[in-house]
Amino acid sequence: MDCKVATANHWSKIAIGAATEVHRLKGAGLLESIYEKCLARELQLREVPTVRQFQIRFEYLLLKPFPSFCYLIYFWRNNRRIGRGF
């Protein structure tokens, strides 16, 4: 398996596992801000360094660029910090 694919799979499993655990414990119907705080804590417990509400700009179809926010997970490769957002 390609190294980049393996790394992406590794971090995807951690992120999905953390989100699943939050949903399992808190259930449905809460505000997004509550889920965000819970997910941040769950990722912290899994020792995943993150940055909350990292602003990015992107375009969608014919919409002009607009700011949006995402999580950023940092991981290390060859002693360099590499960021991946979702």
MIDOSE-1310 file (N, C-alpha, C; in nm, 2 decimals, decimal comma, always signed):
residues 86
mdck	+0,08/-0,12/+0,00/+0,00/+0,00/+0,00/+0,09/+0,12/+0,00; +0,05/+0,22/-0,08/+0,12/+0,35/-0,08/+0,13/+0,41/+0,06; +0,24/+0,47/+0,09/+0,27/+0,53/+0,22/+0,17/+0,64/+0,25; +0,14/+0,73/+0,15/+0,04/+0,84/+0,17/-0,10/+0,78/+0,19
vata	-0,14/+0,68/+0,13/-0,27/+0,62/+0,15/-0,27/+0,56/+0,29; -0,17/+0,49/+0,33/-0,17/+0,43/+0,46/-0,18/+0,53/+0,57; -0,11/+0,65/+0,55/-0,11/+0,76/+0,65/-0,25/+0,82/+0,65; -0,31/+0,84/+0,54/-0,45/+0,89/+0,53/-0,55/+0,79/+0,60
nhws	-0,53/+0,67/+0,57/-0,62/+0,57/+0,64/-0,60/+0,57/+0,79; -0,48/+0,58/+0,83/-0,45/+0,58/+0,98/-0,52/+0,70/+1,04; -0,51/+0,82/+0,99/-0,57/+0,94/+1,05/-0,72/+0,94/+1,03; -0,77/+0,89/+0,92/-0,91/+0,88/+0,90/-0,98/+0,79/+1,01
kiai	-0,91/+0,67/+1,04/-0,97/+0,58/+1,14/-0,97/+0,65/+1,27; -0,87/+0,72/+1,31/-0,87/+0,79/+1,44/-0,98/+0,90/+1,44; -0,99/+0,98/+1,34/-1,09/+1,09/+1,34/-1,23/+1,03/+1,34; -1,26/+0,93/+1,26/-1,39/+0,87/+1,25/-1,42/+0,80/+1,38
gaat	-1,32/+0,73/+1,44/-1,34/+0,67/+1,57/-1,38/+0,77/+1,68; -1,31/+0,88/+1,68/-1,34/+0,99/+1,78/-1,48/+1,04/+1,76; -1,52/+1,07/+1,64/-1,65/+1,12/+1,61/-1,76/+1,02/+1,65; -1,73/+0,89/+1,62/-1,83/+0,79/+1,65/-1,84/+0,78/+1,81
evhr	-1,74/+0,79/+1,88/-1,74/+0,78/+2,02/-1,82/+0,90/+2,08; -1,80/+1,02/+2,03/-1,88/+1,14/+2,07/-2,03/+1,11/+2,05; -2,06/+1,06/+1,93/-2,20/+1,04/+1,90/-2,26/+0,93/+1,99; -2,18/+0,83/+2,01/-2,23/+0,72/+2,10/-2,26/+0,77/+2,24
lkga	-2,17/+0,85/+2,29/-2,19/+0,90/+2,43/-2,29/+1,01/+2,44; -2,30/+1,10/+2,34/-2,39/+1,22/+2,35/-2,52/+1,20/+2,28; -2,52/+1,12/+2,18/-2,65/+1,10/+2,10/-2,66/+1,21/+2,00; -2,78/+1,21/+1,94/-2,82/+1,31/+1,84/-2,89/+1,43/+1,90
glle	-2,89/+1,54/+1,82/-2,98/+1,65/+1,86/-2,91/+1,77/+1,93; -2,78/+1,76/+1,95/-2,72/+1,87/+2,02/-2,67/+1,98/+1,92; -2,63/+2,09/+1,97/-2,58/+2,20/+1,89/-2,44/+2,16/+1,83; -2,41/+2,21/+1,71/-2,28/+2,17/+1,65/-2,16/+2,22/+1,74
siye	-2,18/+2,33/+1,81/-2,07/+2,38/+1,90/-2,04/+2,28/+2,01; -2,14/+2,21/+2,06/-2,12/+2,11/+2,17/-2,04/+1,99/+2,11; -2,09/+1,95/+1,99/-2,02/+1,83/+1,93/-1,87/+1,87/+1,90; -1,85/+2,00/+1,86/-1,71/+2,04/+1,84/-1,62/+2,03/+1,96
kcla	-1,67/+2,08/+2,07/-1,60/+2,07/+2,20/-1,57/+1,93/+2,24; -1,67/+1,84/+2,22/-1,66/+1,70/+2,26/-1,56/+1,63/+2,17; -1,56/+1,66/+2,04/-1,47/+1,61/+1,94/-1,32/+1,65/+1,97; -1,31/+1,78/+2,01/-1,18/+1,83/+2,04/-1,12/+1,75/+2,16
relq	-1,21/+1,73/+2,26/-1,16/+1,66/+2,38/-1,13/+1,51/+2,35; -1,21/+1,45/+2,26/-1,19/+1,31/+2,23/-1,05/+1,30/+2,15; -1,03/+1,39/+2,06/-0,90/+1,39/+1,99/-0,78/+1,41/+2,08; -0,80/+1,50/+2,18/-0,70/+1,53/+2,28/-0,67/+1,40/+2,36
lrev	-0,77/+1,33/+2,40/-0,75/+1,20/+2,47/-0,68/+1,10/+2,39; -0,69/+1,11/+2,26/-0,63/+1,01/+2,17/-0,49/+1,07/+2,12; -0,45/+1,18/+2,19/-0,32/+1,24/+2,17/-0,30/+1,29/+2,02; -0,40/+1,34/+1,97/-0,40/+1,40/+1,83/-0,40/+1,55/+1,84
ptvr	-0,28/+1,61/+1,81/-0,28/+1,76/+1,82/-0,37/+1,82/+1,71; -0,45/+1,91/+1,75/-0,55/+1,97/+1,66/-0,55/+2,12/+1,68; -0,60/+2,19/+1,58/-0,63/+2,33/+1,59/-0,78/+2,35/+1,55; -0,86/+2,41/+1,64/-1,00/+2,42/+1,62/-1,03/+2,55/+1,54
qfqi	-1,13/+2,55/+1,45/-1,18/+2,66/+1,38/-1,07/+2,73/+1,30; -0,99/+2,65/+1,23/-0,89/+2,70/+1,14/-0,96/+2,76/+1,01; -0,93/+2,88/+0,98/-1,01/+2,94/+0,87/-0,94/+2,91/+0,74; -1,02/+2,87/+0,64/-0,97/+2,84/+0,50/-1,06/+2,92/+0,41
rfey	-1,02/+2,94/+0,29/-1,10/+3,00/+0,18/-1,11/+2,90/+0,07; -1,23/+2,88/+0,02/-1,24/+2,79/-0,10/-1,36/+2,83/-0,18; -1,37/+2,78/-0,30/-1,48/+2,80/-0,39/-1,56/+2,68/-0,40; -1,69/+2,70/-0,43/-1,78/+2,58/-0,45/-1,87/+2,62/-0,57
lllk	-1,87/+2,54/-0,68/-1,94/+2,56/-0,80/-1,92/+2,71/-0,84; -2,02/+2,79/-0,85/-2,00/+2,93/-0,90/-2,00/+3,03/-0,79; -2,00/+2,98/-0,66/-1,99/+3,08/-0,55/-1,85/+3,14/-0,55; -1,84/+3,26/-0,51/-1,72/+3,33/-0,49/-1,64/+3,27/-0,37
pfps	-1,51/+3,29/-0,37/-1,44/+3,23/-0,25/-1,50/+3,29/-0,12; -1,52/+3,20/-0,02/-1,57/+3,24/+0,10/-1,50/+3,17/+0,22; -1,49/+3,24/+0,33/-1,42/+3,18/+0,44/-1,50/+3,07/+0,50; -1,44/+2,96/+0,54/-1,50/+2,85/+0,61/-1,40/+2,81/+0,72
fcyl	-1,45/+2,72/+0,81/-1,36/+2,67/+0,91/-1,35/+2,52/+0,91; -1,24/+2,47/+0,96/-1,22/+2,33/+0,96/-1,13/+2,29/+1,08; -1,12/+2,17/+1,11/-1,02/+2,12/+1,20/-0,89/+2,09/+1,13; -0,78/+2,11/+1,20/-0,65/+2,08/+1,14/-0,59/+1,98/+1,23
iyfw	-0,55/+1,87/+1,18/-0,47/+1,77/+1,26/-0,33/+1,77/+1,21; -0,24/+1,79/+1,31/-0,10/+1,79/+1,28/-0,04/+1,65/+1,30; +0,04/+1,61/+1,22/+0,12/+1,49/+1,24/+0,26/+1,51/+1,19; +0,35/+1,42/+1,23/+0,49/+1,44/+1,20/+0,54/+1,34/+1,10
rnnr	+0,63/+1,39/+1,01/+0,69/+1,30/+0,91/+0,84/+1,35/+0,90; +0,93/+1,27/+0,92/+1,07/+1,30/+0,91/+1,10/+1,43/+0,99; +1,05/+1,43/+1,11/+1,08/+1,55/+1,20/+1,02/+1,68/+1,15; +0,93/+1,68/+1,06/+0,86/+1,80/+1,02/+0,71/+1,79/+1,04
rigr	+0,65/+1,90/+1,08/+0,51/+1,90/+1,11/+0,44/+1,92/+0,98; +0,34/+1,83/+0,95/+0,26/+1,83/+0,83/+0,12/+1,85/+0,88; +0,04/+1,94/+0,82/-0,10/+1,96/+0,86/-0,19/+1,90/+0,76; -0,30/+1,85/+0,81/-0,41/+1,80/+0,72/-0,54/+1,85/+0,78
gf	-0,62/+1,91/+0,70/-0,75/+1,96/+0,75/-0,87/+1,88/+0,71; -0,97/+1,89/+0,78/-1,10/+1,82/+0,75/-1,22/+1,89/+0,81
